[in-house]
Amino acid sequence: PMVTGVQTCALPICLGERLQEQRTTHKLSQREVALALNVSPTVISNYEKGERTPSLEMLIALARFYHCSTDYLVGFE
């Protein structure tokens, strides 16, 4: 059920939007993020499009990389 005044969205969609927001805020390319996290640029692209969900370990790595909380990335903040 929808709670009035509270925005809810599916995890991959929120996560993807937040990841793209963080990457563009930091003026980074998908390739630069991928290199830093030792994955392919396609993986980063799939996370941002909501086509793939990162593992817990990768979610933590992304939060550390972007200096934000995992709660923020998944839309709880």
All heavy atoms as a GROMACS GRO file, in nm:
protein
  602
    1PRO      N    1   0.083  -0.120   0.000
    1PRO     CA    2   0.000   0.000   0.000
    1PRO      C    3   0.087   0.126   0.000
    1PRO      O    4   0.193   0.130   0.061
    1PRO     CB    5  -0.081  -0.010   0.128
    1PRO     CG    6  -0.016  -0.113   0.214
    1PRO     CD    7   0.065  -0.199   0.122
    2MET      N    8   0.039   0.226  -0.066
    2MET     CA    9   0.110   0.353  -0.076
    2MET      C   10   0.080   0.438   0.047
    2MET      O   11  -0.035   0.458   0.084
    2MET     CB   12   0.065   0.427  -0.203
    2MET     CG   13   0.128   0.561  -0.222
    2MET     SD   14   0.303   0.546  -0.262
    2MET     CE   15   0.339   0.712  -0.309
    3VAL      N   16   0.184   0.486   0.110
    3VAL     CA   17   0.169   0.575   0.225
    3VAL      C   18   0.177   0.717   0.173
    3VAL      O   19   0.270   0.753   0.101
    3VAL     CB   20   0.281   0.549   0.330
    3VAL    CG1   21   0.269   0.645   0.445
    3VAL    CG2   22   0.276   0.405   0.378
    4THR      N   23   0.081   0.798   0.205
    4THR     CA   24   0.075   0.935   0.156
    4THR      C   25   0.200   1.013   0.198
    4THR      O   26   0.240   1.010   0.314
    4THR     CB   27  -0.050   1.007   0.212
    4THR    OG1   28  -0.165   0.930   0.177
    4THR    CG2   29  -0.062   1.146   0.154
    5GLY      N   30   0.262   1.077   0.099
    5GLY     CA   31   0.378   1.159   0.127
    5GLY      C   32   0.509   1.083   0.132
    5GLY      O   33   0.614   1.142   0.147
    6VAL      N   34   0.505   0.952   0.116
    6VAL     CA   35   0.628   0.872   0.119
    6VAL      C   36   0.647   0.812  -0.018
    6VAL      O   37   0.561   0.740  -0.069
    6VAL     CB   38   0.621   0.760   0.226
    6VAL    CG1   39   0.745   0.673   0.220
    6VAL    CG2   40   0.602   0.818   0.364
    7GLN      N   41   0.761   0.843  -0.079
    7GLN     CA   42   0.789   0.789  -0.211
    7GLN      C   43   0.852   0.651  -0.196
    7GLN      O   44   0.947   0.632  -0.122
    7GLN     CB   45   0.885   0.882  -0.285
    7GLN     CG   46   0.916   0.834  -0.426
    7GLN     CD   47   1.010   0.927  -0.498
    7GLN    OE1   48   1.050   1.030  -0.445
    7GLN    NE2   49   1.047   0.890  -0.618
    8THR      N   50   0.796   0.555  -0.265
    8THR     CA   51   0.853   0.421  -0.265
    8THR      C   52   0.884   0.383  -0.409
    8THR      O   53   0.817   0.428  -0.502
    8THR     CB   54   0.755   0.318  -0.206
    8THR    OG1   55   0.636   0.318  -0.283
    8THR    CG2   56   0.725   0.348  -0.060
    9CYS      N   57   0.986   0.302  -0.426
    9CYS     CA   58   1.017   0.253  -0.560
    9CYS      C   59   1.089   0.120  -0.547
    9CYS      O   60   1.137   0.084  -0.440
    9CYS     CB   61   1.100   0.354  -0.638
    9CYS     SG   62   1.258   0.395  -0.565
   10ALA      N   63   1.095   0.049  -0.657
   10ALA     CA   64   1.161  -0.081  -0.657
   10ALA      C   65   1.311  -0.063  -0.636
   10ALA      O   66   1.371   0.029  -0.690
   10ALA     CB   67   1.134  -0.152  -0.788
   11LEU      N   68   1.370  -0.151  -0.558
   11LEU     CA   69   1.512  -0.140  -0.522
   11LEU      C   70   1.604  -0.120  -0.642
   11LEU      O   71   1.682  -0.025  -0.642
   11LEU     CB   72   1.556  -0.263  -0.441
   11LEU     CG   73   1.705  -0.272  -0.408
   11LEU    CD1   74   1.749  -0.153  -0.323
   11LEU    CD2   75   1.737  -0.400  -0.336
   12PRO      N   76   1.597  -0.204  -0.747
   12PRO     CA   77   1.692  -0.182  -0.857
   12PRO      C   78   1.679  -0.045  -0.922
   12PRO      O   79   1.777   0.014  -0.963
   12PRO     CB   80   1.659  -0.294  -0.955
   12PRO     CG   81   1.591  -0.398  -0.875
   12PRO     CD   82   1.517  -0.323  -0.767
   13ILE      N   83   1.553   0.006  -0.929
   13ILE     CA   84   1.532   0.136  -0.993
   13ILE      C   85   1.590   0.248  -0.907
   13ILE      O   86   1.665   0.332  -0.956
   13ILE     CB   87   1.382   0.158  -1.022
   13ILE    CG1   88   1.334   0.055  -1.122
   13ILE    CG2   89   1.357   0.300  -1.072
   13ILE    CD1   90   1.185   0.045  -1.136
   14CYS      N   91   1.557   0.250  -0.778
   14CYS     CA   92   1.614   0.351  -0.687
   14CYS      C   93   1.766   0.344  -0.686
   14CYS      O   94   1.834   0.444  -0.697
   14CYS     CB   95   1.564   0.331  -0.544
   14CYS     SG   96   1.402   0.400  -0.512
   15LEU      N   97   1.814   0.223  -0.671
   15LEU     CA   98   1.959   0.202  -0.664
   15LEU      C   99   2.027   0.253  -0.790
   15LEU      O  100   2.126   0.326  -0.783
   15LEU     CB  101   1.989   0.054  -0.641
   15LEU     CG  102   2.136   0.015  -0.637
   15LEU    CD1  103   2.208   0.088  -0.524
   15LEU    CD2  104   2.151  -0.134  -0.621
   16GLY      N  105   1.973   0.216  -0.905
   16GLY     CA  106   2.032   0.259  -1.031
   16GLY      C  107   2.035   0.411  -1.045
   16GLY      O  108   2.135   0.469  -1.086
   17GLU      N  109   1.924   0.474  -1.007
   17GLU     CA  110   1.917   0.620  -1.014
   17GLU      C  111   2.019   0.684  -0.920
   17GLU      O  112   2.086   0.781  -0.956
   17GLU     CB  113   1.777   0.668  -0.979
   17GLU     CG  114   1.674   0.637  -1.084
   17GLU     CD  115   1.533   0.670  -1.042
   17GLU    OE1  116   1.511   0.714  -0.927
   17GLU    OE2  117   1.442   0.651  -1.126
   18ARG      N  118   2.030   0.630  -0.799
   18ARG     CA  119   2.125   0.685  -0.702
   18ARG      C  120   2.269   0.664  -0.748
   18ARG      O  121   2.354   0.753  -0.732
   18ARG     CB  122   2.104   0.624  -0.564
   18ARG     CG  123   1.970   0.660  -0.501
   18ARG     CD  124   1.975   0.796  -0.434
   18ARG     NE  125   1.847   0.845  -0.389
   18ARG     CZ  126   1.802   0.840  -0.264
   18ARG    NH1  127   1.875   0.785  -0.170
   18ARG    NH2  128   1.686   0.890  -0.233
   19LEU      N  129   2.298   0.547  -0.804
   19LEU     CA  130   2.434   0.521  -0.852
   19LEU      C  131   2.472   0.616  -0.965
   19LEU      O  132   2.582   0.672  -0.966
   19LEU     CB  133   2.449   0.376  -0.897
   19LEU     CG  134   2.447   0.271  -0.786
   19LEU    CD1  135   2.444   0.132  -0.846
   19LEU    CD2  136   2.565   0.288  -0.691
   20GLN      N  137   2.380   0.636  -1.057
   20GLN     CA  138   2.408   0.728  -1.168
   20GLN      C  139   2.423   0.870  -1.116
   20GLN      O  140   2.513   0.944  -1.159
   20GLN     CB  141   2.298   0.720  -1.272
   20GLN     CG  142   2.329   0.803  -1.395
   20GLN     CD  143   2.228   0.782  -1.506
   20GLN    OE1  144   2.114   0.744  -1.482
   20GLN    NE2  145   2.270   0.807  -1.627
   21GLU      N  146   2.339   0.908  -1.022
   21GLU     CA  147   2.347   1.042  -0.962
   21GLU      C  148   2.483   1.064  -0.897
   21GLU      O  149   2.547   1.167  -0.916
   21GLU     CB  150   2.236   1.057  -0.859
   21GLU     CG  151   2.246   1.180  -0.773
   21GLU     CD  152   2.150   1.170  -0.655
   21GLU    OE1  153   2.030   1.196  -0.674
   21GLU    OE2  154   2.196   1.134  -0.545
   22GLN      N  155   2.527   0.966  -0.819
   22GLN     CA  156   2.657   0.977  -0.750
   22GLN      C  157   2.771   0.985  -0.851
   22GLN      O  158   2.861   1.066  -0.837
   22GLN     CB  159   2.678   0.859  -0.655
   22GLN     CG  160   2.594   0.864  -0.530
   22GLN     CD  161   2.629   0.985  -0.445
   22GLN    OE1  162   2.744   1.003  -0.406
   22GLN    NE2  163   2.531   1.068  -0.417
   23ARG      N  164   2.766   0.901  -0.954
   23ARG     CA  165   2.873   0.899  -1.053
   23ARG      C  166   2.882   1.033  -1.127
   23ARG      O  167   2.991   1.089  -1.143
   23ARG     CB  168   2.850   0.785  -1.153
   23ARG     CG  169   2.960   0.776  -1.258
   23ARG     CD  170   2.940   0.658  -1.350
   23ARG     NE  171   2.812   0.659  -1.418
   23ARG     CZ  172   2.782   0.737  -1.523
   23ARG    NH1  173   2.870   0.825  -1.569
   23ARG    NH2  174   2.663   0.730  -1.579
   24THR      N  175   2.767   1.086  -1.167
   24THR     CA  176   2.770   1.212  -1.241
   24THR      C  177   2.806   1.329  -1.150
   24THR      O  178   2.874   1.422  -1.192
   24THR     CB  179   2.636   1.238  -1.314
   24THR    OG1  180   2.529   1.236  -1.221
   24THR    CG2  181   2.613   1.132  -1.422
   25THR      N  182   2.763   1.324  -1.024
   25THR     CA  183   2.800   1.429  -0.927
   25THR      C  184   2.952   1.433  -0.909
   25THR      O  185   3.010   1.541  -0.897
   25THR     CB  186   2.731   1.404  -0.791
   25THR    OG1  187   2.590   1.413  -0.809
   25THR    CG2  188   2.776   1.503  -0.686
   26HIS      N  189   3.013   1.315  -0.910
   26HIS     CA  190   3.158   1.306  -0.895
   26HIS      C  191   3.233   1.322  -1.028
   26HIS      O  192   3.354   1.308  -1.034
   26HIS     CB  193   3.197   1.174  -0.828
   26HIS     CG  194   3.163   1.168  -0.683
   26HIS    ND1  195   3.038   1.129  -0.637
   26HIS    CD2  196   3.236   1.197  -0.573
   26HIS    CE1  197   3.037   1.133  -0.505
   26HIS    NE2  198   3.154   1.176  -0.464
   27LYS      N  199   3.155   1.349  -1.135
   27LYS     CA  200   3.210   1.372  -1.269
   27LYS      C  201   3.298   1.254  -1.315
   27LYS      O  202   3.409   1.273  -1.365
   27LYS     CB  203   3.288   1.503  -1.275
   27LYS     CG  204   3.201   1.626  -1.251
   27LYS     CD  205   3.282   1.753  -1.260
   27LYS     CE  206   3.203   1.880  -1.248
   27LYS     NZ  207   3.086   1.885  -1.168
   28LEU      N  208   3.244   1.134  -1.297
   28LEU     CA  209   3.315   1.013  -1.336
   28LEU      C  210   3.243   0.941  -1.448
   28LEU      O  211   3.120   0.949  -1.459
   28LEU     CB  212   3.326   0.918  -1.216
   28LEU     CG  213   3.405   0.968  -1.096
   28LEU    CD1  214   3.382   0.877  -0.976
   28LEU    CD2  215   3.553   0.975  -1.130
   29SER      N  216   3.319   0.871  -1.529
   29SER     CA  217   3.259   0.787  -1.633
   29SER      C  218   3.233   0.649  -1.574
   29SER      O  219   3.290   0.612  -1.469
   29SER     CB  220   3.354   0.773  -1.753
   29SER     OG  221   3.469   0.699  -1.715
   30GLN      N  222   3.150   0.573  -1.642
   30GLN     CA  223   3.126   0.435  -1.597
   30GLN      C  224   3.257   0.357  -1.601
   30GLN      O  225   3.282   0.274  -1.514
   30GLN     CB  226   3.020   0.368  -1.686
   30GLN     CG  227   2.882   0.423  -1.663
   30GLN     CD  228   2.778   0.360  -1.753
   30GLN    OE1  229   2.810   0.301  -1.855
   30GLN    NE2  230   2.652   0.375  -1.715
   31ARG      N  231   3.340   0.386  -1.698
   31ARG     CA  232   3.470   0.318  -1.711
   31ARG      C  233   3.558   0.347  -1.590
   31ARG      O  234   3.622   0.257  -1.535
   31ARG     CB  235   3.539   0.362  -1.839
   31ARG     CG  236   3.670   0.290  -1.864
   31ARG     CD  237   3.731   0.332  -2.000
   31ARG     NE  238   3.853   0.260  -2.024
   31ARG     CZ  239   3.972   0.295  -1.975
   31ARG    NH1  240   3.983   0.404  -1.899
   31ARG    NH2  241   4.081   0.226  -2.000
   32GLU      N  242   3.562   0.472  -1.546
   32GLU     CA  243   3.644   0.509  -1.429
   32GLU      C  244   3.597   0.439  -1.302
   32GLU      O  245   3.679   0.390  -1.224
   32GLU     CB  246   3.643   0.661  -1.410
   32GLU     CG  247   3.718   0.736  -1.518
   32GLU     CD  248   3.694   0.885  -1.514
   32GLU    OE1  249   3.578   0.928  -1.497
   32GLU    OE2  250   3.793   0.959  -1.529
   33VAL      N  251   3.466   0.432  -1.283
   33VAL     CA  252   3.411   0.363  -1.166
   33VAL      C  253   3.444   0.214  -1.174
   33VAL      O  254   3.487   0.153  -1.076
   33VAL     CB  255   3.259   0.385  -1.154
   33VAL    CG1  256   3.201   0.303  -1.040
   33VAL    CG2  257   3.228   0.533  -1.135
   34ALA      N  258   3.425   0.157  -1.292
   34ALA     CA  259   3.453   0.015  -1.312
   34ALA      C  260   3.599  -0.018  -1.282
   34ALA      O  261   3.627  -0.118  -1.214
   34ALA     CB  262   3.418  -0.025  -1.456
   35LEU      N  263   3.690   0.064  -1.330
   35LEU     CA  264   3.833   0.041  -1.304
   35LEU      C  265   3.863   0.047  -1.155
   35LEU      O  266   3.937  -0.037  -1.102
   35LEU     CB  267   3.918   0.144  -1.379
   35LEU     CG  268   3.934   0.124  -1.529
   35LEU    CD1  269   4.003   0.245  -1.592
   35LEU    CD2  270   4.014  -0.004  -1.557
   36ALA      N  271   3.804   0.142  -1.086
   36ALA     CA  272   3.828   0.158  -0.943
   36ALA      C  273   3.775   0.040  -0.862
   36ALA      O  274   3.833   0.004  -0.759
   36ALA     CB  275   3.765   0.288  -0.892
   37LEU      N  276   3.666  -0.021  -0.911
   37LEU     CA  277   3.603  -0.131  -0.838
   37LEU      C  278   3.636  -0.268  -0.897
   37LEU      O  279   3.582  -0.369  -0.852
   37LEU     CB  280   3.452  -0.109  -0.833
   37LEU     CG  281   3.408   0.017  -0.760
   37LEU    CD1  282   3.258   0.037  -0.772
   37LEU    CD2  283   3.450   0.013  -0.615
   38ASN      N  284   3.722  -0.268  -0.999
   38ASN     CA  285   3.770  -0.393  -1.060
   38ASN      C  286   3.656  -0.476  -1.121
   38ASN      O  287   3.649  -0.597  -1.101
   38ASN     CB  288   3.849  -0.475  -0.958
   38ASN     CG  289   3.940  -0.576  -1.025
   38ASN    OD1  290   3.987  -0.553  -1.135
   38ASN    ND2  291   3.961  -0.688  -0.959
   39VAL      N  292   3.567  -0.407  -1.192
   39VAL     CA  293   3.461  -0.474  -1.268
   39VAL      C  294   3.459  -0.412  -1.408
   39VAL      O  295   3.528  -0.314  -1.434
   39VAL     CB  296   3.322  -0.459  -1.201
   39VAL    CG1  297   3.318  -0.528  -1.066
   39VAL    CG2  298   3.281  -0.313  -1.188
   40SER      N  299   3.378  -0.468  -1.497
   40SER     CA  300   3.369  -0.412  -1.631
   40SER      C  301   3.272  -0.293  -1.632
   40SER      O  302   3.182  -0.286  -1.549
   40SER     CB  303   3.323  -0.518  -1.730
   40SER     OG  304   3.185  -0.542  -1.715
   41PRO      N  305   3.291  -0.202  -1.727
   41PRO     CA  306   3.197  -0.090  -1.740
   41PRO      C  307   3.053  -0.138  -1.763
   41PRO      O  308   2.958  -0.073  -1.720
   41PRO     CB  309   3.249  -0.012  -1.861
   41PRO     CG  310   3.395  -0.045  -1.865
   41PRO     CD  311   3.405  -0.187  -1.818
   42THR      N  312   3.037  -0.254  -1.826
   42THR     CA  313   2.904  -0.309  -1.849
   42THR      C  314   2.834  -0.339  -1.717
   42THR      O  315   2.713  -0.318  -1.705
   42THR     CB  316   2.913  -0.438  -1.934
   42THR    OG1  317   2.978  -0.406  -2.058
   42THR    CG2  318   2.776  -0.497  -1.962
   43VAL      N  319   2.908  -0.385  -1.618
   43VAL     CA  320   2.851  -0.413  -1.486
   43VAL      C  321   2.794  -0.284  -1.426
   43VAL      O  322   2.681  -0.281  -1.378
   43VAL     CB  323   2.954  -0.477  -1.392
   43VAL    CG1  324   2.903  -0.484  -1.249
   43VAL    CG2  325   2.992  -0.616  -1.441
   44ILE      N  326   2.873  -0.177  -1.431
   44ILE     CA  327   2.828  -0.048  -1.377
   44ILE      C  328   2.705   0.000  -1.453
   44ILE      O  329   2.607   0.045  -1.393
   44ILE     CB  330   2.941   0.057  -1.383
   44ILE    CG1  331   3.064   0.010  -1.303
   44ILE    CG2  332   2.892   0.193  -1.334
   44ILE    CD1  333   3.038  -0.020  -1.157
   45SER      N  334   2.706  -0.013  -1.585
   45SER     CA  335   2.593   0.026  -1.667
   45SER      C  336   2.468  -0.054  -1.628
   45SER      O  337   2.359   0.003  -1.614
   45SER     CB  338   2.625   0.002  -1.816
   45SER     OG  339   2.511   0.027  -1.895
   46ASN      N  340   2.483  -0.183  -1.609
   46ASN     CA  341   2.369  -0.267  -1.572
   46ASN      C  342   2.315  -0.232  -1.434
   46ASN      O  343   2.193  -0.237  -1.413
   46ASN     CB  344   2.406  -0.416  -1.578
   46ASN     CG  345   2.419  -0.466  -1.720
   46ASN    OD1  346   2.367  -0.406  -1.814
   46ASN    ND2  347   2.490  -0.576  -1.737
   47TYR      N  348   2.402  -0.196  -1.341
   47TYR     CA  349   2.356  -0.150  -1.209
   47TYR      C  350   2.273  -0.024  -1.225
   47TYR      O  351   2.165  -0.010  -1.167
   47TYR     CB  352   2.473  -0.119  -1.115
   47TYR     CG  353   2.554  -0.237  -1.067
   47TYR    CD1  354   2.682  -0.215  -1.017
   47TYR    CD2  355   2.507  -0.367  -1.068
   47TYR    CE1  356   2.760  -0.320  -0.971
   47TYR    CE2  357   2.584  -0.472  -1.022
   47TYR     CZ  358   2.711  -0.448  -0.973
   47TYR     OH  359   2.787  -0.552  -0.928
   48GLU      N  360   2.323   0.070  -1.303
   48GLU     CA  361   2.256   0.199  -1.319
   48GLU      C  362   2.121   0.186  -1.392
   48GLU      O  363   2.029   0.262  -1.365
   48GLU     CB  364   2.347   0.298  -1.392
   48GLU     CG  365   2.464   0.343  -1.309
   48GLU     CD  366   2.552   0.448  -1.376
   48GLU    OE1  367   2.518   0.493  -1.487
   48GLU    OE2  368   2.655   0.484  -1.316
   49LYS      N  369   2.112   0.091  -1.483
   49LYS     CA  370   1.986   0.069  -1.556
   49LYS      C  371   1.889  -0.020  -1.480
   49LYS      O  372   1.776  -0.039  -1.524
   49LYS     CB  373   2.015   0.007  -1.693
   49LYS     CG  374   2.087   0.100  -1.789
   49LYS     CD  375   2.099   0.041  -1.927
   49LYS     CE  376   2.197  -0.073  -1.930
   49LYS     NZ  377   2.223  -0.123  -2.067
   50GLY      N  378   1.933  -0.073  -1.366
   50GLY     CA  379   1.846  -0.160  -1.288
   50GLY      C  380   1.834  -0.300  -1.344
   50GLY      O  381   1.746  -0.376  -1.306
   51GLU      N  382   1.923  -0.335  -1.436
   51GLU     CA  383   1.919  -0.467  -1.498
   51GLU      C  384   1.994  -0.571  -1.415
   51GLU      O  385   1.981  -0.690  -1.440
   51GLU     CB  386   1.977  -0.461  -1.640
   51GLU     CG  387   1.891  -0.380  -1.733
   51GLU     CD  388   1.948  -0.366  -1.872
   51GLU    OE1  389   2.056  -0.422  -1.900
   51GLU    OE2  390   1.884  -0.296  -1.954
   52ARG      N  391   2.074  -0.524  -1.324
   52ARG     CA  392   2.151  -0.612  -1.238
   52ARG      C  393   2.159  -0.547  -1.100
   52ARG      O  394   2.170  -0.424  -1.090
   52ARG     CB  395   2.290  -0.630  -1.297
   52ARG     CG  396   2.376  -0.731  -1.228
   52ARG     CD  397   2.500  -0.760  -1.311
   52ARG     NE  398   2.590  -0.842  -1.231
   52ARG     CZ  399   2.709  -0.881  -1.269
   52ARG    NH1  400   2.754  -0.846  -1.388
   52ARG    NH2  401   2.785  -0.954  -1.192
   53THR      N  402   2.156  -0.627  -0.995
   53THR     CA  403   2.165  -0.576  -0.858
   53THR      C  404   2.299  -0.619  -0.799
   53THR      O  405   2.335  -0.737  -0.807
   53THR     CB  406   2.050  -0.631  -0.771
   53THR    OG1  407   1.926  -0.596  -0.833
   53THR    CG2  408   2.054  -0.573  -0.631
   54PRO      N  409   2.374  -0.526  -0.741
   54PRO     CA  410   2.505  -0.562  -0.686
   54PRO      C  411   2.491  -0.652  -0.563
   54PRO      O  412   2.392  -0.646  -0.491
   54PRO     CB  413   2.567  -0.428  -0.648
   54PRO     CG  414   2.453  -0.334  -0.635
   54PRO     CD  415   2.345  -0.383  -0.726
   55SER      N  416   2.594  -0.732  -0.541
   55SER     CA  417   2.602  -0.813  -0.419
   55SER      C  418   2.616  -0.719  -0.300
   55SER      O  419   2.646  -0.599  -0.316
   55SER     CB  420   2.723  -0.905  -0.425
   55SER     OG  421   2.843  -0.828  -0.422
   56LEU      N  422   2.598  -0.772  -0.181
   56LEU     CA  423   2.616  -0.691  -0.061
   56LEU      C  424   2.756  -0.632  -0.056
   56LEU      O  425   2.775  -0.515  -0.025
   56LEU     CB  426   2.587  -0.774   0.064
   56LEU     CG  427   2.605  -0.703   0.197
   56LEU    CD1  428   2.517  -0.579   0.206
   56LEU    CD2  429   2.576  -0.798   0.312
   57GLU      N  430   2.856  -0.715  -0.089
   57GLU     CA  431   2.995  -0.669  -0.088
   57GLU      C  432   3.016  -0.554  -0.185
   57GLU      O  433   3.082  -0.455  -0.154
   57GLU     CB  434   3.091  -0.785  -0.120
   57GLU     CG  435   3.096  -0.890  -0.012
   57GLU     CD  436   2.981  -0.991  -0.017
   57GLU    OE1  437   2.899  -0.990  -0.113
   57GLU    OE2  438   2.970  -1.071   0.077
   58MET      N  439   2.956  -0.566  -0.306
   58MET     CA  440   2.971  -0.460  -0.405
   58MET      C  441   2.893  -0.336  -0.364
   58MET      O  442   2.940  -0.223  -0.386
   58MET     CB  443   2.925  -0.509  -0.543
   58MET     CG  444   2.938  -0.404  -0.652
   58MET     SD  445   3.106  -0.337  -0.674
   58MET     CE  446   3.187  -0.476  -0.750
   59LEU      N  447   2.777  -0.352  -0.303
   59LEU     CA  448   2.700  -0.238  -0.255
   59LEU      C  449   2.782  -0.159  -0.153
   59LEU      O  450   2.788  -0.036  -0.158
   59LEU     CB  451   2.568  -0.284  -0.194
   59LEU     CG  452   2.477  -0.173  -0.142
   59LEU    CD1  453   2.432  -0.081  -0.254
   59LEU    CD2  454   2.357  -0.234  -0.072
   60ILE      N  455   2.847  -0.229  -0.062
   60ILE     CA  456   2.932  -0.164   0.038
   60ILE      C  457   3.050  -0.094  -0.030
   60ILE      O  458   3.083   0.020   0.002
   60ILE     CB  459   2.980  -0.266   0.143
   60ILE    CG1  460   2.861  -0.312   0.227
   60ILE    CG2  461   3.090  -0.206   0.232
   60ILE    CD1  462   2.889  -0.434   0.314
   61ALA      N  463   3.110  -0.161  -0.129
   61ALA     CA  464   3.222  -0.100  -0.202
   61ALA      C  465   3.177   0.027  -0.274
   61ALA      O  466   3.250   0.127  -0.275
   61ALA     CB  467   3.280  -0.201  -0.301
   62LEU      N  468   3.059   0.023  -0.335
   62LEU     CA  469   3.006   0.142  -0.403
   62LEU      C  470   2.982   0.255  -0.305
   62LEU      O  471   3.016   0.372  -0.333
   62LEU     CB  472   2.877   0.106  -0.477
   62LEU     CG  473   2.895   0.024  -0.605
   62LEU    CD1  474   2.765  -0.047  -0.642
   62LEU    CD2  475   2.943   0.113  -0.718
   63ALA      N  476   2.925   0.224  -0.190
   63ALA     CA  477   2.899   0.327  -0.089
   63ALA      C  478   3.030   0.388  -0.040
   63ALA      O  479   3.039   0.511  -0.025
   63ALA     CB  480   2.822   0.267   0.029
   64ARG      N  481   3.129   0.307  -0.016
   64ARG     CA  482   3.260   0.359   0.026
   64ARG      C  483   3.322   0.445  -0.084
   64ARG      O  484   3.377   0.551  -0.057
   64ARG     CB  485   3.353   0.244   0.064
   64ARG     CG  486   3.317   0.181   0.195
   64ARG     CD  487   3.413   0.071   0.231
   64ARG     NE  488   3.380   0.017   0.363
   64ARG     CZ  489   3.420  -0.101   0.407
   64ARG    NH1  490   3.496  -0.179   0.331
   64ARG    NH2  491   3.387  -0.141   0.527
   65PHE      N  492   3.313   0.397  -0.206
   65PHE     CA  493   3.371   0.470  -0.320
   65PHE      C  494   3.308   0.608  -0.334
   65PHE      O  495   3.377   0.707  -0.358
   65PHE     CB  496   3.352   0.389  -0.448
   65PHE     CG  497   3.409   0.453  -0.571
   65PHE    CD1  498   3.545   0.454  -0.593
   65PHE    CD2  499   3.326   0.513  -0.664
   65PHE    CE1  500   3.599   0.514  -0.706
   65PHE    CE2  501   3.378   0.573  -0.778
   65PHE     CZ  502   3.516   0.574  -0.798
   66TYR      N  503   3.176   0.614  -0.318
   66TYR     CA  504   3.104   0.741  -0.333
   66TYR      C  505   3.090   0.819  -0.202
   66TYR      O  506   3.029   0.926  -0.200
   66TYR     CB  507   2.965   0.717  -0.393
   66TYR     CG  508   2.967   0.676  -0.538
   66TYR    CD1  509   2.900   0.562  -0.580
   66TYR    CD2  510   3.034   0.750  -0.633
   66TYR    CE1  511   2.900   0.524  -0.715
   66TYR    CE2  512   3.035   0.714  -0.767
   66TYR     CZ  513   2.968   0.601  -0.806
   66TYR     OH  514   2.968   0.565  -0.939
   67HIS      N  515   3.145   0.768  -0.094
   67HIS     CA  516   3.141   0.834   0.037
   67HIS      C  517   2.997   0.864   0.080
   67HIS      O  518   2.963   0.977   0.116
   67HIS     CB  519   3.224   0.963   0.038
   67HIS     CG  520   3.366   0.942  -0.005
   67HIS    ND1  521   3.458   0.881   0.078
   67HIS    CD2  522   3.431   0.970  -0.119
   67HIS    CE1  523   3.573   0.874   0.014
   67HIS    NE2  524   3.559   0.927  -0.106
   68CYS      N  525   2.913   0.762   0.069
   68CYS     CA  526   2.774   0.774   0.114
   68CYS      C  527   2.734   0.644   0.182
   68CYS      O  528   2.812   0.550   0.185
   68CYS     CB  529   2.681   0.806  -0.004
   68CYS     SG  530   2.669   0.675  -0.126
   69SER      N  531   2.615   0.639   0.237
   69SER     CA  532   2.571   0.519   0.306
   69SER      C  533   2.502   0.422   0.210
   69SER      O  534   2.449   0.463   0.106
   69SER     CB  535   2.474   0.555   0.419
   69SER     OG  536   2.351   0.599   0.365
   70THR      N  537   2.502   0.295   0.246
   70THR     CA  538   2.427   0.197   0.168
   70THR      C  539   2.278   0.229   0.175
   70THR      O  540   2.207   0.210   0.077
   70THR     CB  541   2.454   0.054   0.218
   70THR    OG1  542   2.426   0.047   0.358
   70THR    CG2  543   2.599   0.012   0.193
   71ASP      N  544   2.231   0.278   0.288
   71ASP     CA  545   2.090   0.317   0.301
   71ASP      C  546   2.054   0.422   0.198
   71ASP      O  547   1.946   0.418   0.137
   71ASP     CB  548   2.059   0.371   0.440
   71ASP     CG  549   2.033   0.261   0.543
   71ASP    OD1  550   2.036   0.143   0.505
   71ASP    OD2  551   2.009   0.295   0.659
   72TYR      N  552   2.143   0.519   0.176
   72TYR     CA  553   2.117   0.622   0.075
   72TYR      C  554   2.107   0.558  -0.063
   72TYR      O  555   2.014   0.588  -0.139
   72TYR     CB  556   2.228   0.729   0.077
   72TYR     CG  557   2.207   0.827  -0.036
   72TYR    CD1  558   2.112   0.927  -0.025
   72TYR    CD2  559   2.281   0.817  -0.153
   72TYR    CE1  560   2.089   1.015  -0.129
   72TYR    CE2  561   2.259   0.905  -0.258
   72TYR     CZ  562   2.164   1.004  -0.246
   72TYR     OH  563   2.140   1.090  -0.349
   73LEU      N  564   2.201   0.471  -0.096
   73LEU     CA  565   2.202   0.411  -0.229
   73LEU      C  566   2.076   0.330  -0.258
   73LEU      O  567   2.025   0.331  -0.370
   73LEU     CB  568   2.326   0.323  -0.249
   73LEU     CG  569   2.459   0.397  -0.260
   73LEU    CD1  570   2.573   0.297  -0.276
   73LEU    CD2  571   2.458   0.496  -0.376
   74VAL      N  572   2.023   0.261  -0.159
   74VAL     CA  573   1.905   0.178  -0.183
   74VAL      C  574   1.773   0.255  -0.161
   74VAL      O  575   1.666   0.198  -0.175
   74VAL     CB  576   1.906   0.046  -0.101
   74VAL    CG1  577   2.026  -0.038  -0.139
   74VAL    CG2  578   1.903   0.073   0.047
   75GLY      N  579   1.783   0.382  -0.126
   75GLY     CA  580   1.663   0.466  -0.118
   75GLY      C  581   1.597   0.475   0.017
   75GLY      O  582   1.484   0.520   0.029
   76PHE      N  583   1.666   0.432   0.124
   76PHE     CA  584   1.609   0.442   0.258
   76PHE      C  585   1.632   0.580   0.320
   76PHE      O  586   1.570   0.614   0.418
   76PHE     CB  587   1.666   0.336   0.352
   76PHE     CG  588   1.621   0.197   0.319
   76PHE    CD1  589   1.706   0.090   0.340
   76PHE    CD2  590   1.495   0.170   0.268
   76PHE    CE1  591   1.665  -0.040   0.310
   76PHE    CE2  592   1.453   0.042   0.238
   76PHE     CZ  593   1.540  -0.063   0.259
   77GLU      N  594   1.721   0.659   0.264
   77GLU     CA  595   1.746   0.795   0.314
   77GLU      C  596   1.703   0.894   0.210
   77GLU      O  597   1.718   0.872   0.092
   77GLU     CB  598   1.896   0.816   0.343
   77GLU     CG  599   1.945   0.744   0.463
   77GLU     CD  600   2.093   0.770   0.488
   77GLU    OE1  601   2.155   0.850   0.418
   77GLU    OE2  602   2.146   0.708   0.579
   0.00000   0.00000   0.00000
